[in-house]
Amino acid sequence: MTNGADESPMNRDYSRLIRNVPDFPRPGILFKDITPLLRDPRGLSDVLDALAAHHERDRIDAVAAVESRGFIFGCALAVKLGAGFVPIRKPGKLPHETVSESYALEYGSDTIEIHRDAVNPGDRVLLVDDLLATGGTAQAAARLVRRLGGVVTGATFLIELDFLKGRQRLEGIPVFSLIHTES
């Protein structure tokens, strides 16, 4: 017999649905492959429920997510939270006027863009991505939202690589991660 609290999506261990792939995309990187989770209907549904439950009392106007894996969770969370969805993409992928931000990755550098009219001044925006590593991507996304006048209310991740201390780069932004890992 199980305790009712143990049946909550927030209390389940989803790490069993995450596959570790060594040396991808480069030697020395342990890639967290979420495709087993995405293939598991109950696991995916429960993860989305748990992430949404954490923010159900927040007033969120938009969910902003970084391509590509962040889109999977961001769009679904936007629907669950009754908010709009804002895609943040690689350069040259958005068809209208954009604002861009460059940042460092744990294995290189990159740039992301957002439509100039994607966030209105004062909009309360939740940042969503699948993984928090060094925090560079999330920090760049937060800068983009703020440059457009938005208020970053929080940042939510499926997985957080705690040993990389990415949440430190998101100072002043409440961070929630469903799965924590030291490798």
Secondary structure, 3 states (H helix, E strand, C coil): CCCHHHHCHHHCCCHHHCEEEECCCCCCCEEEECHHHHHCHHHHHHHHHHHHHHHCCCCCCEEEEECCHHHHHHHHHHHHHCCEEEEEECCCCCCCCEEEEEEEECCEEEEEEEECCCCCCCCEEEEEEEEECCCHHHHHHHHHHHHCCCEEEEEEEEEEEHHHCHHHHHCCCCEEEEEEECC
